[in-house]
């Protein structure tokens, strides 16, 4: 990143994080289930659940930041 680049705002940082989390969820969904034994499938499901919780939390934060910026 160039040193003269403008730092990202809180909203931009969270939007970027949200985008990355959504990419991670999409990547998890591409893992072929037949390639996994039950233990690995459970781990994958837990990771998916955790990422979706993170996605909801970031979505709420982004919405709140947008509302406060509009006020």
MDTraj code that builds the backbone (N, CA, C; nanometers):
import mdtraj as md
import numpy as np

residues = "UNK UNK UNK UNK UNK UNK UNK UNK UNK UNK UNK UNK UNK UNK UNK UNK UNK UNK UNK UNK UNK UNK UNK UNK UNK UNK UNK UNK UNK UNK UNK UNK UNK UNK UNK UNK UNK UNK UNK UNK UNK UNK UNK UNK UNK UNK UNK UNK UNK UNK UNK UNK UNK UNK UNK UNK UNK UNK UNK UNK UNK UNK UNK UNK UNK UNK UNK UNK UNK UNK UNK".split()
xyz = np.array([
    [0.0848, -0.1171, 0.0000],
    [0.0000, 0.0000, 0.0000],
    [0.0892, 0.1232, 0.0000],
    [0.0671, 0.2159, -0.0909],
    [0.1474, 0.3380, -0.0933],
    [0.1278, 0.4186, 0.0340],
    [0.2334, 0.4874, 0.0743],
    [0.2270, 0.5630, 0.1991],
    [0.1331, 0.6823, 0.1901],
    [0.1052, 0.7307, 0.0676],
    [0.0163, 0.8456, 0.0538],
    [-0.1301, 0.8050, 0.0390],
    [-0.1592, 0.6768, 0.0503],
    [-0.2974, 0.6296, 0.0388],
    [-0.3770, 0.6745, 0.1605],
    [-0.5007, 0.7099, 0.1367],
    [-0.5893, 0.7501, 0.2444],
    [-0.6287, 0.6263, 0.3239],
    [-0.6151, 0.6316, 0.4570],
    [-0.6552, 0.5155, 0.5365],
    [-0.8055, 0.4903, 0.5220],
    [-0.8426, 0.3647, 0.5340],
    [-0.9831, 0.3288, 0.5227],
    [-1.0593, 0.3749, 0.6463],
    [-1.1828, 0.4153, 0.6259],
    [-1.2693, 0.4510, 0.7380],
    [-1.3131, 0.3228, 0.8088],
    [-1.3726, 0.3391, 0.9269],
    [-1.4253, 0.2225, 0.9991],
    [-1.5252, 0.1475, 0.9121],
    [-1.6116, 0.2219, 0.8438],
    [-1.7118, 0.1600, 0.7577],
    [-1.6452, 0.0817, 0.6449],
    [-1.5473, 0.1420, 0.5806],
    [-1.4788, 0.0748, 0.4699],
    [-1.4057, -0.0509, 0.5173],
    [-1.3437, -0.0433, 0.6341],
    [-1.2742, -0.1604, 0.6900],
    [-1.3721, -0.2744, 0.7153],
    [-1.4852, -0.2419, 0.7727],
    [-1.5839, -0.3459, 0.8033],
    [-1.6477, -0.4005, 0.6757],
    [-1.6702, -0.3130, 0.5776],
    [-1.7236, -0.3603, 0.4498],
    [-1.6251, -0.4557, 0.3823],
    [-1.4978, -0.4233, 0.3902],
    [-1.3951, -0.5096, 0.3316],
    [-1.3898, -0.6437, 0.4060],
    [-1.3958, -0.6386, 0.5370],
    [-1.3962, -0.7615, 0.6169],
    [-1.5193, -0.8459, 0.5845],
    [-1.6342, -0.7811, 0.5719],
    [-1.7575, -0.8521, 0.5391],
    [-1.7463, -0.9200, 0.4030],
    [-1.6907, -0.8513, 0.3076],
    [-1.6708, -0.9091, 0.1746],
    [-1.5800, -1.0317, 0.1814],
    [-1.4730, -1.0217, 0.2583],
    [-1.3799, -1.1343, 0.2728],
    [-1.4450, -1.2532, 0.3436],
    [-1.5262, -1.2251, 0.4442],
    [-1.5963, -1.3326, 0.5149],
    [-1.6938, -1.4015, 0.4198],
    [-1.7641, -1.3232, 0.3395],
    [-1.8570, -1.3829, 0.2422],
    [-1.7822, -1.4682, 0.1401],
    [-1.6637, -1.4238, 0.1003],
    [-1.5810, -1.5047, 0.0099],
    [-1.5413, -1.6366, 0.0766],
    [-1.5100, -1.6300, 0.2056],
    [-1.4713, -1.7508, 0.2788],
    [-1.5888, -1.8482, 0.2899],
    [-1.7084, -1.7960, 0.3143],
    [-1.8278, -1.8810, 0.3193],
    [-1.8481, -1.9491, 0.1842],
    [-1.8343, -1.8724, 0.0776],
    [-1.8501, -1.9287, -0.0569],
    [-1.7454, -2.0367, -0.0837],
    [-1.6238, -2.0151, -0.0374],
    [-1.5177, -2.1141, -0.0573],
    [-1.5484, -2.2428, 0.0191],
    [-1.5995, -2.2303, 0.1405],
    [-1.6350, -2.3497, 0.2180],
    [-1.7426, -2.4312, 0.1476],
    [-1.8338, -2.3621, 0.0827],
    [-1.9426, -2.4317, 0.0144],
    [-1.8942, -2.5081, -0.1084],
    [-1.7737, -2.4799, -0.1535],
    [-1.7182, -2.5483, -0.2700],
    [-1.6457, -2.6779, -0.2344],
    [-1.6268, -2.7028, -0.1050],
    [-1.5590, -2.8255, -0.0628],
    [-1.6538, -2.9429, -0.0881],
    [-1.6097, -3.0416, -0.1658],
    [-1.6977, -3.1549, -0.1972],
    [-1.7207, -3.2440, -0.0743],
    [-1.8450, -3.2572, -0.0350],
    [-1.8800, -3.3361, 0.0833],
    [-1.8301, -3.4801, 0.0760],
    [-1.8349, -3.5466, -0.0396],
    [-1.7867, -3.6854, -0.0441],
    [-1.6381, -3.6998, -0.0114],
    [-1.5642, -3.5908, -0.0173],
    [-1.4206, -3.5966, 0.0118],
    [-1.3921, -3.5960, 0.1616],
    [-1.4947, -3.5785, 0.2430],
    [-1.4751, -3.5625, 0.3867],
    [-1.5339, -3.6789, 0.4647],
    [-1.4607, -3.7212, 0.5684],
    [-1.5196, -3.8167, 0.6611],
    [-1.6070, -3.7378, 0.7589],
    [-1.6751, -3.8065, 0.8467],
    [-1.7705, -3.7416, 0.9372],
    [-1.7042, -3.6350, 1.0239],
    [-1.5854, -3.6643, 1.0752],
    [-1.5160, -3.5681, 1.1617],
    [-1.4815, -3.4405, 1.0854],
    [-1.4306, -3.4558, 0.9650],
    [-1.3951, -3.3381, 0.8844],
    [-1.5199, -3.2619, 0.8406],
    [-1.6260, -3.3353, 0.8126],
    [-1.7515, -3.2692, 0.7762],
    [-1.8023, -3.1846, 0.8926],
    [-1.7928, -3.2384, 1.0131],
    [-1.8337, -3.1627, 1.1322],
    [-1.7486, -3.0374, 1.1500],
    [-1.6185, -3.0492, 1.1274],
    [-1.5295, -2.9331, 1.1374],
    [-1.5665, -2.8273, 1.0342],
    [-1.5961, -2.8726, 0.9136],
    [-1.6350, -2.7803, 0.8075],
    [-1.7669, -2.7117, 0.8422],
    [-1.8608, -2.7872, 0.8966],
    [-1.9899, -2.7300, 0.9354],
    [-1.9722, -2.6276, 1.0475],
    [-1.8846, -2.6584, 1.1427],
    [-1.8578, -2.5646, 1.2520],
    [-1.7944, -2.4359, 1.1981],
    [-1.7020, -2.4503, 1.1049],
    [-1.6395, -2.3325, 1.0437],
    [-1.7439, -2.2491, 0.9705],
    [-1.8339, -2.3156, 0.8991],
    [-1.9404, -2.2453, 0.8278],
    [-2.0306, -2.1707, 0.9261],
    [-2.0684, -2.2370, 1.0341],
    [-2.1525, -2.1734, 1.1360],
    [-2.0834, -2.0507, 1.1953],
    [-1.9542, -2.0639, 1.2263],
    [-1.8788, -1.9522, 1.2840],
    [-1.8674, -1.8359, 1.1860],
    [-1.8400, -1.8673, 1.0593],
    [-1.8295, -1.7610, 0.9590],
    [-1.9630, -1.6909, 0.9385],
    [-2.0719, -1.7660, 0.9420],
    [-2.2037, -1.7039, 0.9251],
    [-2.2377, -1.6144, 1.0449],
    [-2.1966, -1.6542, 1.1642],
    [-2.2156, -1.5683, 1.2819],
    [-2.1348, -1.4401, 1.2672],
    [-2.0120, -1.4542, 1.2204],
    [-1.9274, -1.3373, 1.1967],
    [-1.9876, -1.2483, 1.0885],
    [-2.0420, -1.3099, 0.9849],
    [-2.1061, -1.2335, 0.8774],
    [-2.2236, -1.1519, 0.9314],
    [-2.3063, -1.2131, 1.0159],
    [-2.4200, -1.1408, 1.0747],
    [-2.3720, -1.0242, 1.1607],
    [-2.2694, -1.0485, 1.2418],
    [-2.2175, -0.9428, 1.3289],
    [-2.1614, -0.8271, 1.2466],
    [-2.0846, -0.8589, 1.1432],
    [-2.0281, -0.7530, 1.0585],
    [-2.1370, -0.6793, 0.9813],
    [-2.2383, -0.7518, 0.9358],
    [-2.3501, -0.6877, 0.8657],
    [-2.4186, -0.5875, 0.9576],
    [-2.4401, -0.6261, 1.0834],
    [-2.5020, -0.5348, 1.1797],
    [-2.4147, -0.4116, 1.2015],
    [-2.2838, -0.4323, 1.2153],
    [-2.1930, -0.3191, 1.2356],
    [-2.1931, -0.2259, 1.1148],
    [-2.1893, -0.2834, 0.9948],
    [-2.1904, -0.2021, 0.8727],
    [-2.3196, -0.1215, 0.8659],
    [-2.4320, -0.1858, 0.8945],
    [-2.5607, -0.1150, 0.8918],
    [-2.5629, -0.0006, 0.9924],
    [-2.5115, -0.0254, 1.1132],
    [-2.5090, 0.0790, 1.2157],
    [-2.4183, 0.1946, 1.1747],
    [-2.3024, 0.1631, 1.1177],
    [-2.2107, 0.2688, 1.0743],
    [-2.2710, 0.3507, 0.9605],
    [-2.3399, 0.2839, 0.8699],
    [-2.4059, 0.3569, 0.7606],
    [-2.5124, 0.4508, 0.8150],
    [-2.5909, 0.4017, 0.9116],
    [-2.6952, 0.4848, 0.9716],
    [-2.6352, 0.6052, 1.0429],
    [-2.5260, 0.5843, 1.1156],
    [-2.4645, 0.6961, 1.1881],
    [-2.4003, 0.7950, 1.0914],
    [-2.3510, 0.7463, 0.9771],
    [-2.2944, 0.8369, 0.8767],
    [-2.4027, 0.9172, 0.8062],
    [-2.5227, 0.8594, 0.7950],
    [-2.6339, 0.9284, 0.7297],
    [-2.6990, 1.0309, 0.8212],
    [-2.6794, 1.0143, 0.9520],
    [-2.7444, 1.1042, 1.0488],
    [-2.6793, 1.2406, 1.0513],
])
top = md.Topology()
chain = top.add_chain()
for i, resn in enumerate(residues, 1):
    res = top.add_residue(resn, chain, resSeq=i)
    for name in ("N", "CA", "C"):
        top.add_atom(name, md.element.get_by_symbol(name[0]), res)
traj = md.Trajectory(xyz[None], top)
